[in-house]
Amino acid sequence: MNNSFLVIGTGEVGLSMLQGLYDYQEKHQLDLNIAALVQPDAAVMLDFEQNTTFRDVHLEAVDLVTSSVAELAKVFGRYDTVICCSGFSIGQGMQVKITEAVLQGGVRRYVPWQFGVDYDQIGRGSAQPVFDEQLDVRDLLRAQDKTQWVIVSTGMITSFLFREDFGVISLETKTIHALGDWNHSLTLTSCEDIGKLTVQILFHQPEFVNEVVFVSGETATFTQIAERVEEVFDTTFERVLWSREYLSSALQQDPDNVFNKYRMVFTHPGVKWPMEKTFNYHVQIPTIGIVDWAKKNLLS
């Protein structure tokens, strides 16, 4: 039971988490019971079953949205550690629902979907309403003492920085936008590192219990980000500042635009922390910075 892990979701972060568990198992010659919760969709399940990397993984075919808390609790309760990698896209209130099911199921240890910014520092009422739900999850976990929890704060996922629709880095127009100020920093961590570092945190001795653990691939100012990108692509990008006033106005004009919300909230100080504060710095685990990630994923 102590070696059983359920990863909720098989997107970018979920697959990296499974890879991290498999790599750790092989390196340390452990016999882990690894499972993944997937939507009960034939095509999704077939695609996953044909993935030779995870051929030994057990699939839990469960619809998170339509299943009741009690039904989810029954599934979750079969595992010692549950790691939620489902993200925000499954809908409002779902992270609270999953957390309630974890607690009801008596799971020993839970890693909630908190792979992001320092929600405690940002607080409630930010430009991104889904962040309030992250604080609801923390309140639920902190109000009880039966299920241990570990929150892994990663900053922005590196791949998100390069989304054209996010608009910070546009490879199409060779433009880089700074959010708020060119000296404002972002903490960035790749999905590969999120999986690897989370697994290292879970197996660390002494155990992390009811803690927020910070990790980072790299923390860089927008000026440094621009320099990194120009280094990778060996060309000059146009640099444009999106001030807080500009971003606030854009959000007021189009309040339902999810990227306007994200652009505004990422001007907050709670989206960055120094490398010296991180788990990977203290245990000397190398991580992937912007340059290495871009070379690996964006250069053909």
LUMDREN-436882 format. One record per residue (C-alpha): residue number from 0; x, y, z. Coordinates in pm, whole numbers, padded with zeros to 5 digits, m for minus. Each point is the difference from the previous one (the first is absolute). Example, Ala and Ser with C-alpha at 12.3 -4.5 7.8 and 13.67 -1.06 7.14 Angstrom:
BEGIN
<rec><lummar>0</lummar><X>01230</X><Y>m00450</Y><Z>00780</Z></rec>
<rec><lummar>1</lummar><X>00137</X><Y>00344</Y><Z>m00066</Z></rec>
//
This chain:
BEGIN
<rec><lummar>0</lummar><X>00000</X><Y>00000</Y><Z>00000</Z></rec>
<rec><lummar>1</lummar><X>00279</X><Y>00244</Y><Z>00082</Z></rec>
<rec><lummar>2</lummar><X>00136</X><Y>m00040</Y><Z>m00352</Z></rec>
<rec><lummar>3</lummar><X>m00329</X><Y>00065</Y><Z>m00183</Z></rec>
<rec><lummar>4</lummar><X>m00043</X><Y>00319</Y><Z>m00202</Z></rec>
<rec><lummar>5</lummar><X>m00299</X><Y>00132</Y><Z>m00192</Z></rec>
<rec><lummar>6</lummar><X>00064</X><Y>00279</Y><Z>m00251</Z></rec>
<rec><lummar>7</lummar><X>m00319</X><Y>00186</Y><Z>m00090</Z></rec>
<rec><lummar>8</lummar><X>00020</X><Y>00117</Y><Z>m00360</Z></rec>
<rec><lummar>9</lummar><X>00228</X><Y>m00093</Y><Z>m00287</Z></rec>
<rec><lummar>10</lummar><X>00069</X><Y>00335</Y><Z>m00159</Z></rec>
<rec><lummar>11</lummar><X>00340</X><Y>00162</Y><Z>m00024</Z></rec>
<rec><lummar>12</lummar><X>00058</X><Y>00011</Y><Z>00376</Z></rec>
<rec><lummar>13</lummar><X>m00164</X><Y>m00337</Y><Z>00069</Z></rec>
<rec><lummar>14</lummar><X>00218</X><Y>m00184</Y><Z>m00251</Z></rec>
<rec><lummar>15</lummar><X>00310</X><Y>00169</Y><Z>00142</Z></rec>
<rec><lummar>16</lummar><X>m00107</X><Y>m00111</Y><Z>00348</Z></rec>
<rec><lummar>17</lummar><X>m00039</X><Y>m00359</Y><Z>m00118</Z></rec>
<rec><lummar>18</lummar><X>00341</X><Y>00022</Y><Z>m00167</Z></rec>
<rec><lummar>19</lummar><X>00149</X><Y>00130</Y><Z>00323</Z></rec>
<rec><lummar>20</lummar><X>m00145</X><Y>m00294</Y><Z>00194</Z></rec>
<rec><lummar>21</lummar><X>00124</X><Y>m00252</Y><Z>m00258</Z></rec>
<rec><lummar>22</lummar><X>00348</X><Y>00152</Y><Z>m00007</Z></rec>
<rec><lummar>23</lummar><X>00025</X><Y>00001</Y><Z>00380</Z></rec>
<rec><lummar>24</lummar><X>m00125</X><Y>m00357</Y><Z>00019</Z></rec>
<rec><lummar>25</lummar><X>00260</X><Y>m00120</Y><Z>m00250</Z></rec>
<rec><lummar>26</lummar><X>00288</X><Y>00196</Y><Z>00152</Z></rec>
<rec><lummar>27</lummar><X>m00068</X><Y>m00120</Y><Z>00354</Z></rec>
<rec><lummar>28</lummar><X>m00125</X><Y>m00348</Y><Z>m00097</Z></rec>
<rec><lummar>29</lummar><X>m00336</X><Y>00044</Y><Z>00170</Z></rec>
<rec><lummar>30</lummar><X>m00325</X><Y>m00183</Y><Z>m00062</Z></rec>
<rec><lummar>31</lummar><X>m00259</X><Y>00276</Y><Z>m00022</Z></rec>
<rec><lummar>32</lummar><X>m00370</X><Y>m00033</Y><Z>m00072</Z></rec>
<rec><lummar>33</lummar><X>m00058</X><Y>00283</Y><Z>m00248</Z></rec>
<rec><lummar>34</lummar><X>m00345</X><Y>00089</Y><Z>m00133</Z></rec>
<rec><lummar>35</lummar><X>m00147</X><Y>00277</Y><Z>m00211</Z></rec>
<rec><lummar>36</lummar><X>m00354</X><Y>00133</Y><Z>00009</Z></rec>
<rec><lummar>37</lummar><X>m00130</X><Y>00065</Y><Z>m00351</Z></rec>
<rec><lummar>38</lummar><X>m00332</X><Y>00093</Y><Z>m00153</Z></rec>
<rec><lummar>39</lummar><X>m00206</X><Y>m00310</Y><Z>m00092</Z></rec>
<rec><lummar>40</lummar><X>00047</X><Y>00064</Y><Z>m00370</Z></rec>
<rec><lummar>41</lummar><X>00097</X><Y>m00292</Y><Z>m00224</Z></rec>
<rec><lummar>42</lummar><X>00234</X><Y>00204</Y><Z>m00218</Z></rec>
<rec><lummar>43</lummar><X>00175</X><Y>00156</Y><Z>00298</Z></rec>
<rec><lummar>44</lummar><X>00046</X><Y>m00336</Y><Z>00169</Z></rec>
<rec><lummar>45</lummar><X>00123</X><Y>m00170</Y><Z>m00317</Z></rec>
<rec><lummar>46</lummar><X>00251</X><Y>00278</Y><Z>m00062</Z></rec>
<rec><lummar>47</lummar><X>00129</X><Y>m00031</Y><Z>00354</Z></rec>
<rec><lummar>48</lummar><X>00016</X><Y>m00380</Y><Z>m00010</Z></rec>
<rec><lummar>49</lummar><X>00207</X><Y>00018</Y><Z>m00318</Z></rec>
<rec><lummar>50</lummar><X>00255</X><Y>00222</Y><Z>00171</Z></rec>
<rec><lummar>51</lummar><X>00279</X><Y>m00250</Y><Z>00057</Z></rec>
<rec><lummar>52</lummar><X>00168</X><Y>00226</Y><Z>00257</Z></rec>
<rec><lummar>53</lummar><X>m00287</X><Y>m00054</Y><Z>00243</Z></rec>
<rec><lummar>54</lummar><X>m00108</X><Y>m00350</Y><Z>m00098</Z></rec>
<rec><lummar>55</lummar><X>m00012</X><Y>m00117</Y><Z>00363</Z></rec>
<rec><lummar>56</lummar><X>m00213</X><Y>00285</Y><Z>00126</Z></rec>
<rec><lummar>57</lummar><X>m00345</X><Y>m00083</Y><Z>00131</Z></rec>
<rec><lummar>58</lummar><X>m00280</X><Y>00211</Y><Z>m00147</Z></rec>
<rec><lummar>59</lummar><X>m00287</X><Y>00130</Y><Z>00209</Z></rec>
<rec><lummar>60</lummar><X>m00270</X><Y>00103</Y><Z>m00249</Z></rec>
<rec><lummar>61</lummar><X>m00198</X><Y>00261</Y><Z>00194</Z></rec>
<rec><lummar>62</lummar><X>m00193</X><Y>00309</Y><Z>m00105</Z></rec>
<rec><lummar>63</lummar><X>00100</X><Y>00267</Y><Z>00250</Z></rec>
<rec><lummar>64</lummar><X>m00286</X><Y>00229</Y><Z>m00093</Z></rec>
<rec><lummar>65</lummar><X>m00296</X><Y>m00241</Y><Z>00015</Z></rec>
<rec><lummar>66</lummar><X>00125</X><Y>m00220</Y><Z>00285</Z></rec>
<rec><lummar>67</lummar><X>m00111</X><Y>00088</Y><Z>00351</Z></rec>
<rec><lummar>68</lummar><X>00242</X><Y>00085</Y><Z>00280</Z></rec>
<rec><lummar>69</lummar><X>m00080</X><Y>m00337</Y><Z>00158</Z></rec>
<rec><lummar>70</lummar><X>00072</X><Y>m00185</Y><Z>m00325</Z></rec>
<rec><lummar>71</lummar><X>00331</X><Y>00179</Y><Z>m00042</Z></rec>
<rec><lummar>72</lummar><X>00087</X><Y>m00061</Y><Z>00366</Z></rec>
<rec><lummar>73</lummar><X>m00042</X><Y>m00374</Y><Z>m00051</Z></rec>
<rec><lummar>74</lummar><X>00254</X><Y>00005</Y><Z>m00285</Z></rec>
<rec><lummar>75</lummar><X>00245</X><Y>00236</Y><Z>00169</Z></rec>
<rec><lummar>76</lummar><X>m00010</X><Y>m00199</Y><Z>00323</Z></rec>
<rec><lummar>77</lummar><X>00172</X><Y>m00292</Y><Z>m00169</Z></rec>
<rec><lummar>78</lummar><X>00324</X><Y>00197</Y><Z>m00023</Z></rec>
<rec><lummar>79</lummar><X>00253</X><Y>00122</Y><Z>00251</Z></rec>
<rec><lummar>80</lummar><X>00095</X><Y>00313</Y><Z>m00197</Z></rec>
<rec><lummar>81</lummar><X>m00223</X><Y>00192</Y><Z>m00240</Z></rec>
<rec><lummar>82</lummar><X>00157</X><Y>00259</Y><Z>m00231</Z></rec>
<rec><lummar>83</lummar><X>m00242</X><Y>00233</Y><Z>m00177</Z></rec>
<rec><lummar>84</lummar><X>00112</X><Y>00110</Y><Z>m00346</Z></rec>
<rec><lummar>85</lummar><X>m00343</X><Y>00080</Y><Z>m00144</Z></rec>
<rec><lummar>86</lummar><X>00050</X><Y>00375</Y><Z>m00036</Z></rec>
<rec><lummar>87</lummar><X>m00262</X><Y>00275</Y><Z>m00013</Z></rec>
<rec><lummar>88</lummar><X>m00158</X><Y>m00104</Y><Z>m00329</Z></rec>
<rec><lummar>89</lummar><X>m00235</X><Y>m00258</Y><Z>00156</Z></rec>
<rec><lummar>90</lummar><X>m00212</X><Y>00280</Y><Z>00139</Z></rec>
<rec><lummar>91</lummar><X>m00076</X><Y>00228</Y><Z>00290</Z></rec>
<rec><lummar>92</lummar><X>m00027</X><Y>m00169</Y><Z>00337</Z></rec>
<rec><lummar>93</lummar><X>00165</X><Y>m00321</Y><Z>m00113</Z></rec>
<rec><lummar>94</lummar><X>00320</X><Y>00043</Y><Z>00203</Z></rec>
<rec><lummar>95</lummar><X>m00207</X><Y>00040</Y><Z>00316</Z></rec>
<rec><lummar>96</lummar><X>m00210</X><Y>m00304</Y><Z>m00096</Z></rec>
<rec><lummar>97</lummar><X>00310</X><Y>m00214</Y><Z>m00057</Z></rec>
<rec><lummar>98</lummar><X>00149</X><Y>00114</Y><Z>00330</Z></rec>
<rec><lummar>99</lummar><X>m00322</X><Y>m00082</Y><Z>00187</Z></rec>
<rec><lummar>100</lummar><X>00006</X><Y>m00347</Y><Z>m00153</Z></rec>
<rec><lummar>101</lummar><X>00365</X><Y>m00050</Y><Z>00098</Z></rec>
<rec><lummar>102</lummar><X>m00080</X><Y>00092</Y><Z>00361</Z></rec>
<rec><lummar>103</lummar><X>m00315</X><Y>m00213</Y><Z>00008</Z></rec>
<rec><lummar>104</lummar><X>00192</X><Y>m00294</Y><Z>m00146</Z></rec>
<rec><lummar>105</lummar><X>00255</X><Y>00009</Y><Z>00280</Z></rec>
<rec><lummar>106</lummar><X>00298</X><Y>00038</Y><Z>m00234</Z></rec>
<rec><lummar>107</lummar><X>00321</X><Y>00013</Y><Z>00203</Z></rec>
<rec><lummar>108</lummar><X>00173</X><Y>00266</Y><Z>m00211</Z></rec>
<rec><lummar>109</lummar><X>m00121</X><Y>00245</Y><Z>m00262</Z></rec>
<rec><lummar>110</lummar><X>00175</X><Y>00223</Y><Z>m00251</Z></rec>
<rec><lummar>111</lummar><X>m00269</X><Y>00241</Y><Z>m00124</Z></rec>
<rec><lummar>112</lummar><X>00000</X><Y>00184</Y><Z>m00331</Z></rec>
<rec><lummar>113</lummar><X>00199</X><Y>00296</Y><Z>00126</Z></rec>
<rec><lummar>114</lummar><X>00286</X><Y>m00016</Y><Z>m00251</Z></rec>
<rec><lummar>115</lummar><X>00014</X><Y>00374</Y><Z>m00046</Z></rec>
<rec><lummar>116</lummar><X>00051</X><Y>00323</Y><Z>00187</Z></rec>
<rec><lummar>117</lummar><X>00008</X><Y>00089</Y><Z>00369</Z></rec>
<rec><lummar>118</lummar><X>m00376</X><Y>00016</Y><Z>00053</Z></rec>
<rec><lummar>119</lummar><X>00039</X><Y>00091</Y><Z>00368</Z></rec>
<rec><lummar>120</lummar><X>00193</X><Y>00314</Y><Z>m00095</Z></rec>
<rec><lummar>121</lummar><X>m00233</X><Y>00094</Y><Z>m00285</Z></rec>
<rec><lummar>122</lummar><X>m00307</X><Y>m00038</Y><Z>00219</Z></rec>
<rec><lummar>123</lummar><X>m00366</X><Y>00012</Y><Z>m00091</Z></rec>
<rec><lummar>124</lummar><X>m00161</X><Y>00233</Y><Z>m00252</Z></rec>
<rec><lummar>125</lummar><X>00281</X><Y>m00008</Y><Z>m00256</Z></rec>
<rec><lummar>126</lummar><X>m00050</X><Y>00059</Y><Z>m00372</Z></rec>
<rec><lummar>127</lummar><X>m00022</X><Y>m00377</Y><Z>m00048</Z></rec>
<rec><lummar>128</lummar><X>m00309</X><Y>m00130</Y><Z>00188</Z></rec>
<rec><lummar>129</lummar><X>00107</X><Y>m00365</Y><Z>m00027</Z></rec>
<rec><lummar>130</lummar><X>00283</X><Y>00085</Y><Z>00239</Z></rec>
<rec><lummar>131</lummar><X>m00258</X><Y>00050</Y><Z>00278</Z></rec>
<rec><lummar>132</lummar><X>m00093</X><Y>m00367</Y><Z>m00034</Z></rec>
<rec><lummar>133</lummar><X>00363</X><Y>m00091</Y><Z>00061</Z></rec>
<rec><lummar>134</lummar><X>m00029</X><Y>00178</Y><Z>00334</Z></rec>
<rec><lummar>135</lummar><X>m00326</X><Y>m00187</Y><Z>00071</Z></rec>
<rec><lummar>136</lummar><X>00193</X><Y>m00325</Y><Z>m00050</Z></rec>
<rec><lummar>137</lummar><X>00273</X><Y>00116</Y><Z>00240</Z></rec>
<rec><lummar>138</lummar><X>m00263</X><Y>00093</Y><Z>00258</Z></rec>
<rec><lummar>139</lummar><X>m00152</X><Y>m00349</Y><Z>m00023</Z></rec>
<rec><lummar>140</lummar><X>00336</X><Y>m00170</Y><Z>00042</Z></rec>
<rec><lummar>141</lummar><X>00114</X><Y>00223</Y><Z>00286</Z></rec>
<rec><lummar>142</lummar><X>m00328</X><Y>m00047</Y><Z>00189</Z></rec>
<rec><lummar>143</lummar><X>00054</X><Y>m00376</Y><Z>00047</Z></rec>
<rec><lummar>144</lummar><X>00275</X><Y>m00226</Y><Z>00132</Z></rec>
<rec><lummar>145</lummar><X>m00074</X><Y>m00347</Y><Z>m00143</Z></rec>
<rec><lummar>146</lummar><X>00135</X><Y>00040</Y><Z>m00353</Z></rec>
<rec><lummar>147</lummar><X>00353</X><Y>00127</Y><Z>m00038</Z></rec>
<rec><lummar>148</lummar><X>00059</X><Y>00239</Y><Z>m00287</Z></rec>
<rec><lummar>149</lummar><X>00288</X><Y>00144</Y><Z>m00197</Z></rec>
<rec><lummar>150</lummar><X>m00041</X><Y>00302</Y><Z>m00227</Z></rec>
<rec><lummar>151</lummar><X>00263</X><Y>00044</Y><Z>m00270</Z></rec>
<rec><lummar>152</lummar><X>00028</X><Y>00360</Y><Z>m00119</Z></rec>
<rec><lummar>153</lummar><X>00162</X><Y>00017</Y><Z>m00342</Z></rec>
<rec><lummar>154</lummar><X>m00073</X><Y>00346</Y><Z>m00135</Z></rec>
<rec><lummar>155</lummar><X>m00112</X><Y>00018</Y><Z>m00362</Z></rec>
<rec><lummar>156</lummar><X>00035</X><Y>m00318</Y><Z>m00205</Z></rec>
<rec><lummar>157</lummar><X>00272</X><Y>00084</Y><Z>m00253</Z></rec>
<rec><lummar>158</lummar><X>m00203</X><Y>m00111</Y><Z>m00303</Z></rec>
<rec><lummar>159</lummar><X>m00275</X><Y>00251</Y><Z>00093</Z></rec>
<rec><lummar>160</lummar><X>00248</X><Y>00286</Y><Z>m00043</Z></rec>
<rec><lummar>161</lummar><X>00029</X><Y>m00087</Y><Z>m00370</Z></rec>
<rec><lummar>162</lummar><X>m00372</X><Y>m00025</Y><Z>m00077</Z></rec>
<rec><lummar>163</lummar><X>m00085</X><Y>00235</Y><Z>m00284</Z></rec>
<rec><lummar>164</lummar><X>m00342</X><Y>00074</Y><Z>00149</Z></rec>
<rec><lummar>165</lummar><X>00157</X><Y>00096</Y><Z>00334</Z></rec>
<rec><lummar>166</lummar><X>00187</X><Y>00266</Y><Z>m00195</Z></rec>
<rec><lummar>167</lummar><X>00315</X><Y>00042</Y><Z>00208</Z></rec>
<rec><lummar>168</lummar><X>00226</X><Y>m00164</Y><Z>m00257</Z></rec>
<rec><lummar>169</lummar><X>m00116</X><Y>m00004</Y><Z>m00360</Z></rec>
<rec><lummar>170</lummar><X>00224</X><Y>m00202</Y><Z>m00227</Z></rec>
<rec><lummar>171</lummar><X>m00229</X><Y>00089</Y><Z>m00290</Z></rec>
<rec><lummar>172</lummar><X>00054</X><Y>00377</Y><Z>00028</Z></rec>
<rec><lummar>173</lummar><X>00339</X><Y>m00013</Y><Z>00178</Z></rec>
<rec><lummar>174</lummar><X>m00139</X><Y>00207</Y><Z>00287</Z></rec>
<rec><lummar>175</lummar><X>00047</X><Y>m00025</Y><Z>00376</Z></rec>
<rec><lummar>176</lummar><X>m00239</X><Y>00172</Y><Z>00239</Z></rec>
<rec><lummar>177</lummar><X>00098</X><Y>00072</Y><Z>00360</Z></rec>
<rec><lummar>178</lummar><X>m00281</X><Y>m00023</Y><Z>00255</Z></rec>
<rec><lummar>179</lummar><X>00002</X><Y>00306</Y><Z>00225</Z></rec>
<rec><lummar>180</lummar><X>00370</X><Y>00080</Y><Z>m00005</Z></rec>
<rec><lummar>181</lummar><X>00316</X><Y>m00121</Y><Z>m00175</Z></rec>
<rec><lummar>182</lummar><X>00158</X><Y>m00060</Y><Z>00341</Z></rec>
<rec><lummar>183</lummar><X>m00294</X><Y>m00210</Y><Z>00121</Z></rec>
<rec><lummar>184</lummar><X>00090</X><Y>m00369</Y><Z>00033</Z></rec>
<rec><lummar>185</lummar><X>m00173</X><Y>m00331</Y><Z>m00068</Z></rec>
<rec><lummar>186</lummar><X>00084</X><Y>m00336</Y><Z>00149</Z></rec>
<rec><lummar>187</lummar><X>m00020</X><Y>m00263</Y><Z>m00274</Z></rec>
<rec><lummar>188</lummar><X>00012</X><Y>m00379</Y><Z>00024</Z></rec>
<rec><lummar>189</lummar><X>m00030</X><Y>m00253</Y><Z>m00281</Z></rec>
<rec><lummar>190</lummar><X>m00249</X><Y>m00287</Y><Z>00015</Z></rec>
<rec><lummar>191</lummar><X>00290</X><Y>m00247</Y><Z>m00001</Z></rec>
<rec><lummar>192</lummar><X>00142</X><Y>00163</Y><Z>00311</Z></rec>
<rec><lummar>193</lummar><X>m00340</X><Y>00023</Y><Z>00169</Z></rec>
<rec><lummar>194</lummar><X>m00037</X><Y>m00377</Y><Z>m00028</Z></rec>
<rec><lummar>195</lummar><X>00356</X><Y>m00078</Y><Z>00100</Z></rec>
<rec><lummar>196</lummar><X>00014</X><Y>00241</Y><Z>00293</Z></rec>
<rec><lummar>197</lummar><X>m00344</X><Y>m00091</Y><Z>00138</Z></rec>
<rec><lummar>198</lummar><X>00099</X><Y>m00366</Y><Z>00014</Z></rec>
<rec><lummar>199</lummar><X>00329</X><Y>00090</Y><Z>00168</Z></rec>
<rec><lummar>200</lummar><X>m00195</X><Y>00204</Y><Z>00255</Z></rec>
<rec><lummar>201</lummar><X>m00238</X><Y>m00290</Y><Z>00069</Z></rec>
<rec><lummar>202</lummar><X>00285</X><Y>m00243</Y><Z>00067</Z></rec>
<rec><lummar>203</lummar><X>00212</X><Y>00247</Y><Z>00195</Z></rec>
<rec><lummar>204</lummar><X>00097</X><Y>m00093</Y><Z>00354</Z></rec>
<rec><lummar>205</lummar><X>m00106</X><Y>00135</Y><Z>00237</Z></rec>
<rec><lummar>206</lummar><X>m00338</X><Y>00029</Y><Z>m00167</Z></rec>
<rec><lummar>207</lummar><X>m00148</X><Y>00335</Y><Z>m00088</Z></rec>
<rec><lummar>208</lummar><X>m00327</X><Y>00013</Y><Z>00194</Z></rec>
<rec><lummar>209</lummar><X>m00261</X><Y>00272</Y><Z>m00044</Z></rec>
<rec><lummar>210</lummar><X>00244</X><Y>00236</Y><Z>m00169</Z></rec>
<rec><lummar>211</lummar><X>00028</X><Y>00225</Y><Z>m00303</Z></rec>
<rec><lummar>212</lummar><X>00321</X><Y>m00093</Y><Z>m00180</Z></rec>
<rec><lummar>213</lummar><X>00140</X><Y>00241</Y><Z>m00258</Z></rec>
<rec><lummar>214</lummar><X>00184</X><Y>m00112</Y><Z>m00313</Z></rec>
<rec><lummar>215</lummar><X>00132</X><Y>00187</Y><Z>m00304</Z></rec>
<rec><lummar>216</lummar><X>00154</X><Y>m00070</Y><Z>m00335</Z></rec>
<rec><lummar>217</lummar><X>00104</X><Y>00363</Y><Z>m00027</Z></rec>
<rec><lummar>218</lummar><X>m00107</X><Y>00338</Y><Z>00135</Z></rec>
<rec><lummar>219</lummar><X>00062</X><Y>00280</Y><Z>m00248</Z></rec>
<rec><lummar>220</lummar><X>m00100</X><Y>00360</Y><Z>m00064</Z></rec>
<rec><lummar>221</lummar><X>m00179</X><Y>00082</Y><Z>m00324</Z></rec>
<rec><lummar>222</lummar><X>00321</X><Y>00162</Y><Z>m00123</Z></rec>
<rec><lummar>223</lummar><X>00184</X><Y>m00325</Y><Z>00067</Z></rec>
<rec><lummar>224</lummar><X>m00278</X><Y>m00200</Y><Z>m00164</Z></rec>
<rec><lummar>225</lummar><X>00034</X><Y>00215</Y><Z>m00312</Z></rec>
<rec><lummar>226</lummar><X>00377</X><Y>m00052</Y><Z>m00001</Z></rec>
<rec><lummar>227</lummar><X>m00043</X><Y>m00377</Y><Z>00037</Z></rec>
<rec><lummar>228</lummar><X>m00248</X><Y>m00018</Y><Z>m00288</Z></rec>
<rec><lummar>229</lummar><X>00219</X><Y>00211</Y><Z>m00229</Z></rec>
<rec><lummar>230</lummar><X>00293</X><Y>m00227</Y><Z>00086</Z></rec>
<rec><lummar>231</lummar><X>m00196</X><Y>m00313</Y><Z>m00095</Z></rec>
<rec><lummar>232</lummar><X>m00131</X><Y>00135</Y><Z>m00330</Z></rec>
<rec><lummar>233</lummar><X>00308</X><Y>00210</Y><Z>m00078</Z></rec>
<rec><lummar>234</lummar><X>m00210</X><Y>00299</Y><Z>m00102</Z></rec>
<rec><lummar>235</lummar><X>m00134</X><Y>00324</Y><Z>00147</Z></rec>
<rec><lummar>236</lummar><X>m00356</X><Y>00007</Y><Z>00134</Z></rec>
<rec><lummar>237</lummar><X>m00204</X><Y>00319</Y><Z>00031</Z></rec>
<rec><lummar>238</lummar><X>m00047</X><Y>00081</Y><Z>00369</Z></rec>
<rec><lummar>239</lummar><X>m00332</X><Y>00150</Y><Z>00110</Z></rec>
<rec><lummar>240</lummar><X>m00104</X><Y>00085</Y><Z>00356</Z></rec>
<rec><lummar>241</lummar><X>m00353</X><Y>m00082</Y><Z>00107</Z></rec>
<rec><lummar>242</lummar><X>m00032</X><Y>00224</Y><Z>00309</Z></rec>
<rec><lummar>243</lummar><X>m00232</X><Y>m00088</Y><Z>00287</Z></rec>
<rec><lummar>244</lummar><X>m00223</X><Y>00289</Y><Z>m00111</Z></rec>
<rec><lummar>245</lummar><X>m00019</X><Y>m00142</Y><Z>m00353</Z></rec>
<rec><lummar>246</lummar><X>m00071</X><Y>m00353</Y><Z>00126</Z></rec>
<rec><lummar>247</lummar><X>m00263</X><Y>00126</Y><Z>00244</Z></rec>
<rec><lummar>248</lummar><X>m00174</X><Y>00190</Y><Z>m00278</Z></rec>
<rec><lummar>249</lummar><X>00009</X><Y>m00302</Y><Z>m00230</Z></rec>
<rec><lummar>250</lummar><X>m00155</X><Y>m00214</Y><Z>00275</Z></rec>
<rec><lummar>251</lummar><X>m00275</X><Y>00255</Y><Z>00061</Z></rec>
<rec><lummar>252</lummar><X>m00083</X><Y>00010</Y><Z>m00371</Z></rec>
<rec><lummar>253</lummar><X>m00004</X><Y>m00379</Y><Z>m00035</Z></rec>
<rec><lummar>254</lummar><X>m00046</X><Y>m00148</Y><Z>00348</Z></rec>
<rec><lummar>255</lummar><X>m00082</X><Y>m00351</Y><Z>m00126</Z></rec>
<rec><lummar>256</lummar><X>00327</X><Y>m00035</Y><Z>m00190</Z></rec>
<rec><lummar>257</lummar><X>00197</X><Y>m00262</Y><Z>00194</Z></rec>
<rec><lummar>258</lummar><X>00333</X><Y>00127</Y><Z>m00128</Z></rec>
<rec><lummar>259</lummar><X>m00077</X><Y>00357</Y><Z>00112</Z></rec>
<rec><lummar>260</lummar><X>m00052</X><Y>m00148</Y><Z>00347</Z></rec>
<rec><lummar>261</lummar><X>00327</X><Y>m00193</Y><Z>m00011</Z></rec>
<rec><lummar>262</lummar><X>00201</X><Y>00294</Y><Z>m00136</Z></rec>
<rec><lummar>263</lummar><X>m00123</X><Y>00222</Y><Z>00281</Z></rec>
<rec><lummar>264</lummar><X>00052</X><Y>m00249</Y><Z>00282</Z></rec>
<rec><lummar>265</lummar><X>00354</X><Y>m00077</Y><Z>m00115</Z></rec>
<rec><lummar>266</lummar><X>00101</X><Y>00356</Y><Z>00083</Z></rec>
<rec><lummar>267</lummar><X>m00042</X><Y>m00092</Y><Z>00369</Z></rec>
<rec><lummar>268</lummar><X>00309</X><Y>m00056</Y><Z>00221</Z></rec>
<rec><lummar>269</lummar><X>m00134</X><Y>m00344</Y><Z>00098</Z></rec>
<rec><lummar>270</lummar><X>00101</X><Y>m00152</Y><Z>m00335</Z></rec>
<rec><lummar>271</lummar><X>00374</X><Y>m00004</Y><Z>00075</Z></rec>
<rec><lummar>272</lummar><X>00246</X><Y>m00124</Y><Z>00259</Z></rec>
<rec><lummar>273</lummar><X>00379</X><Y>m00032</Y><Z>00004</Z></rec>
<rec><lummar>274</lummar><X>00169</X><Y>m00326</Y><Z>m00091</Z></rec>
<rec><lummar>275</lummar><X>00158</X><Y>m00002</Y><Z>00346</Z></rec>
<rec><lummar>276</lummar><X>m00348</X><Y>m00054</Y><Z>00148</Z></rec>
<rec><lummar>277</lummar><X>m00066</X><Y>m00317</Y><Z>m00199</Z></rec>
<rec><lummar>278</lummar><X>00014</X><Y>m00369</Y><Z>00082</Z></rec>
<rec><lummar>279</lummar><X>00204</X><Y>m00077</Y><Z>m00311</Z></rec>
<rec><lummar>280</lummar><X>00263</X><Y>00258</Y><Z>00098</Z></rec>
<rec><lummar>281</lummar><X>00045</X><Y>m00145</Y><Z>00348</Z></rec>
<rec><lummar>282</lummar><X>00028</X><Y>m00361</Y><Z>m00116</Z></rec>
<rec><lummar>283</lummar><X>00198</X><Y>00099</Y><Z>m00312</Z></rec>
<rec><lummar>284</lummar><X>m00228</X><Y>m00142</Y><Z>m00269</Z></rec>
<rec><lummar>285</lummar><X>00067</X><Y>00164</Y><Z>m00339</Z></rec>
<rec><lummar>286</lummar><X>m00301</X><Y>00148</Y><Z>m00179</Z></rec>
<rec><lummar>287</lummar><X>m00084</X><Y>00117</Y><Z>m00351</Z></rec>
<rec><lummar>288</lummar><X>00024</X><Y>00374</Y><Z>m00065</Z></rec>
<rec><lummar>289</lummar><X>m00161</X><Y>00204</Y><Z>m00276</Z></rec>
<rec><lummar>290</lummar><X>00285</X><Y>m00042</Y><Z>m00249</Z></rec>
<rec><lummar>291</lummar><X>00025</X><Y>m00378</Y><Z>00032</Z></rec>
<rec><lummar>292</lummar><X>m00378</X><Y>m00044</Y><Z>m00007</Z></rec>
<rec><lummar>293</lummar><X>m00039</X><Y>00215</Y><Z>m00311</Z></rec>
<rec><lummar>294</lummar><X>00284</X><Y>m00174</Y><Z>m00183</Z></rec>
<rec><lummar>295</lummar><X>m00150</X><Y>m00340</Y><Z>00076</Z></rec>
<rec><lummar>296</lummar><X>m00363</X><Y>00082</Y><Z>m00075</Z></rec>
<rec><lummar>297</lummar><X>m00002</X><Y>00287</Y><Z>m00251</Z></rec>
<rec><lummar>298</lummar><X>00296</X><Y>m00053</Y><Z>m00226</Z></rec>
<rec><lummar>299</lummar><X>m00048</X><Y>m00266</Y><Z>m00267</Z></rec>
//
